[in-house]
Amino acid sequence: MTQLGTRDQVQVSIDYTKDALDIAADVFRNTDLMATMERWGGVLAGVDVWAVSHCDRLLAYLRVD
């Protein structure tokens, strides 16, 4: 954080980011988000508007917990 990275260190950071992106993409590919919306759409008003924000907050919670 306080020094410039070497080429190898930058590559490690790129590889990590790609791995994290692959994991997130896998979750989205294997999760039926529309089924979740249908399940809660008639129960919670505005779930279609706030679901992305809710998921973002839950991910932040999981990172901290």
Backbone bond lengths (Angstrom), bond angles and torsions (degrees), N, CA, C in turn:
res aa  C-N    CA-C-N  psi(-1)  N-CA   C-N-CA  omega(-1)  CA-C   N-CA-C  phi
1 M - - - 1.448 - - 1.536 111.39 -
2 T 1.323 117.94 -24.03 1.466 119.40 -176.48 1.523 112.47 -110.60
3 Q 1.331 117.16 5.44 1.466 119.24 179.82 1.524 109.67 -136.63
4 L 1.313 115.27 158.30 1.451 119.54 175.93 1.517 109.10 -71.11
5 G 1.310 116.19 143.44 1.453 120.42 -179.62 1.520 111.86 -84.07
6 T 1.312 114.46 152.36 1.453 119.93 173.42 1.531 108.39 -79.59
7 R 1.299 117.21 168.82 1.458 121.37 177.55 1.534 109.84 -57.13
8 D 1.326 117.47 -42.71 1.467 121.08 179.60 1.526 111.69 -64.64
9 Q 1.321 117.60 -39.55 1.460 120.70 179.14 1.528 111.11 -66.98
10 V 1.315 117.00 -38.20 1.464 120.64 176.70 1.522 109.72 -64.39
11 Q 1.328 117.40 -40.71 1.456 120.56 179.26 1.527 110.90 -63.97
12 V 1.325 117.82 -39.44 1.465 121.28 176.63 1.526 109.62 -60.42
13 S 1.333 117.17 -43.15 1.460 120.93 178.99 1.530 111.17 -63.28
14 I 1.321 117.02 -41.18 1.469 121.24 177.68 1.523 110.32 -63.41
15 D 1.332 116.52 -45.06 1.469 120.58 180.00 1.523 111.59 -61.83
16 Y 1.334 116.55 -41.58 1.467 120.99 177.52 1.524 110.48 -61.32
17 T 1.332 116.97 -47.04 1.460 121.50 -178.78 1.526 110.80 -61.25
18 K 1.316 117.12 -42.86 1.466 120.67 178.04 1.522 111.03 -63.47
19 D 1.327 117.19 -39.48 1.465 120.78 178.81 1.524 110.61 -64.75
20 A 1.332 117.42 -45.20 1.465 121.21 178.55 1.530 110.30 -62.46
21 L 1.321 117.61 -40.03 1.455 121.68 178.19 1.531 110.80 -64.31
22 D 1.325 117.02 -41.53 1.468 120.63 178.05 1.526 111.32 -61.39
23 I 1.321 116.98 -40.69 1.467 120.99 179.39 1.531 109.79 -64.98
24 A 1.330 117.16 -46.08 1.463 120.84 179.24 1.528 110.73 -62.51
25 A 1.316 116.87 -42.27 1.468 120.45 179.33 1.519 110.51 -63.89
26 D 1.321 117.12 -38.00 1.465 120.93 178.56 1.529 110.93 -62.78
27 V 1.319 116.69 -40.85 1.463 120.48 177.64 1.524 109.82 -61.07
28 F 1.324 117.35 -45.27 1.460 120.37 -179.49 1.528 111.92 -66.99
29 R 1.323 117.39 -38.46 1.466 120.26 179.65 1.522 111.81 -67.36
30 N 1.316 117.35 -30.92 1.461 121.28 -174.18 1.524 113.68 -105.02
31 T 1.317 116.99 13.56 1.459 121.35 178.41 1.524 108.19 -122.22
32 D 1.312 116.47 127.54 1.452 120.95 179.01 1.528 108.51 -85.83
33 L 1.328 115.33 88.28 1.453 120.19 -176.80 1.519 112.20 -64.61
34 M 1.336 117.03 -33.60 1.464 119.77 179.27 1.527 110.99 -65.89
35 A 1.318 117.62 -37.19 1.468 120.34 177.62 1.524 110.11 -63.24
36 T 1.317 116.14 -37.75 1.459 120.10 178.31 1.526 109.64 -65.86
37 M 1.329 116.99 -42.84 1.464 120.15 178.99 1.519 110.19 -63.34
38 E 1.324 117.16 -43.33 1.468 120.36 179.77 1.525 110.90 -62.16
39 R 1.318 115.63 -37.23 1.467 120.21 -179.19 1.524 111.28 -63.98
40 W 1.319 117.13 -40.84 1.458 120.89 -174.17 1.522 114.25 -103.50
41 G 1.331 117.78 -13.21 1.457 121.43 -176.48 1.515 114.19 -56.87
42 G 1.326 118.05 -39.16 1.449 120.87 -179.55 1.516 113.78 -85.69
43 V 1.328 115.99 -4.70 1.467 120.82 -176.65 1.528 111.43 -105.12
44 L 1.324 116.34 -41.99 1.463 121.51 -177.14 1.524 109.63 -116.66
45 A 1.307 116.29 114.25 1.461 120.40 177.78 1.522 109.70 -65.04
46 G 1.322 116.46 135.23 1.457 120.96 176.79 1.516 115.16 83.34
47 V 1.335 117.38 4.55 1.456 118.59 -177.85 1.527 111.06 -60.04
48 D 1.329 117.16 -33.12 1.464 120.30 179.20 1.525 111.60 -67.80
49 V 1.323 117.10 -27.53 1.461 121.65 -179.62 1.533 111.17 -81.85
50 W 1.323 116.49 -38.34 1.458 120.89 -170.80 1.525 114.85 -102.59
51 A 1.314 119.04 -5.22 1.468 121.29 -174.47 1.523 112.73 -58.18
52 V 1.322 117.64 -41.95 1.469 120.21 -179.56 1.526 110.16 -62.69
53 S 1.325 116.76 -44.32 1.462 120.65 178.16 1.524 111.28 -63.23
54 H 1.316 116.15 -41.63 1.467 120.07 178.92 1.523 110.39 -61.52
55 C 1.318 116.76 -45.28 1.472 120.26 179.77 1.520 110.64 -63.23
56 D 1.332 117.07 -39.06 1.462 120.75 178.11 1.519 110.70 -60.67
57 R 1.313 116.19 -44.26 1.477 120.58 179.59 1.526 111.28 -65.97
58 L 1.329 116.90 -39.42 1.461 120.01 179.13 1.524 111.30 -65.47
59 L 1.324 116.93 -38.50 1.465 120.12 176.56 1.523 110.64 -64.02
60 A 1.319 116.78 -40.68 1.468 120.22 176.91 1.523 110.31 -62.29
61 Y 1.320 116.36 -41.80 1.465 120.92 177.68 1.536 110.43 -60.20
62 L 1.311 116.90 -45.00 1.464 120.40 -178.92 1.519 111.64 -64.92
63 R 1.325 116.58 -34.42 1.468 119.72 178.77 1.524 110.43 -66.53
64 V 1.330 117.25 -38.71 1.452 121.64 -177.18 1.519 111.71 -78.74
65 D 1.340 115.55 -38.85 1.468 120.72 -176.55 1.475 108.22 -71.91
